[in-house]
Amino acid sequence: MQKTKFFLVAAILLCGTFILTGCGNKNTNTNTNKNTNTVVTEAPFTMSGATKVFNLKLVNGLLNYKTMTFYAGDTVEVRLTDANNQPVEFEFKGITQSANGVFNTSIANDDKGGIYQLTCVNIECGSLAVTVINQNANTSTNTVTNTSTNTSNANAQGVTKVEMQRIPAGTTFDPASGATYATTTNFTVGDQFGLSVTGVFDSGATTTHAILDASGTVVDPQGMSTALQTGTNGTCCYTVPSTAGSYTVKVYVNGTEAQSVPITVAAQ
């Protein structure tokens, strides 16, 4: 009888210990779910009147979010501060720059959309992919959708040639100088390049480009679009990837991939 009583008391104490410590599968699942739910990549915003305000911060020297989304018609304000709440200058790569850590803009209702890269100015803080979406670009009527698709395909087929011109590192591009630059697919880290797109294009056609590494990862997303007209269209100046290797430059017309150019970037 004494032994039975002893085992019963031990069992009760052991059970109570499990309950107090939250041991076993219950505790494991709680920690797993907590860790999963705290992984946030999309930058949130608050509304100030009709303006979407995105407050970004550097955490351990890096941007605290990985993605941010704007929509055609949005009025947005983006702010970036460091761990001491001091403003940090940033830029939308190749397009525009903040003023005292603040950027304001209104996105046109007819903006074609695209993917842009936000990075810090003068310091390394990682990068954030900014997607601009035009929800009106895809309509619910078959007639409009088919017309839009056919136009894009026609423009893509209108590209007859894409060439790249090398602007060596340390060279200042001056169109008024009359200097010419070699057409090539071989570059060196630090070089810039010009891009020429030749073809027959409809009125209103635009082009953008992106750079992908050998694994297909986008290392330089599509930037600001450039208007096209029938003939040869030249744009400048873009920087080649900072790491030596093989890359592909993809050229888009009206958001549709038209041609790609394989390039090689050598170390200095």
Secondary structure, DSSP 8 states (H G I E B T S, - for coil): -HHHHHHHHHHHHHHHHHHHHT-SHHHHHHHHHHHHHT---B---EEETTEEEEEEEEETTEES-SEEEEETT-EEEEEEE-TTS-B--EEETTTEE-BTTEEEEE--TT---EEEEEEESSS---EEEEEEE-TTSS-S-HHHHHHHHHHHHHHHHTEEEEEEEEE-TT----GGGT----B-SEEETT-EEEEEEEE---TT-EEEEEEEETTS-EEE---S-EE--SEEEEEEEEE--SS-EEEEEEEEETTEEEEEEEEEEE--
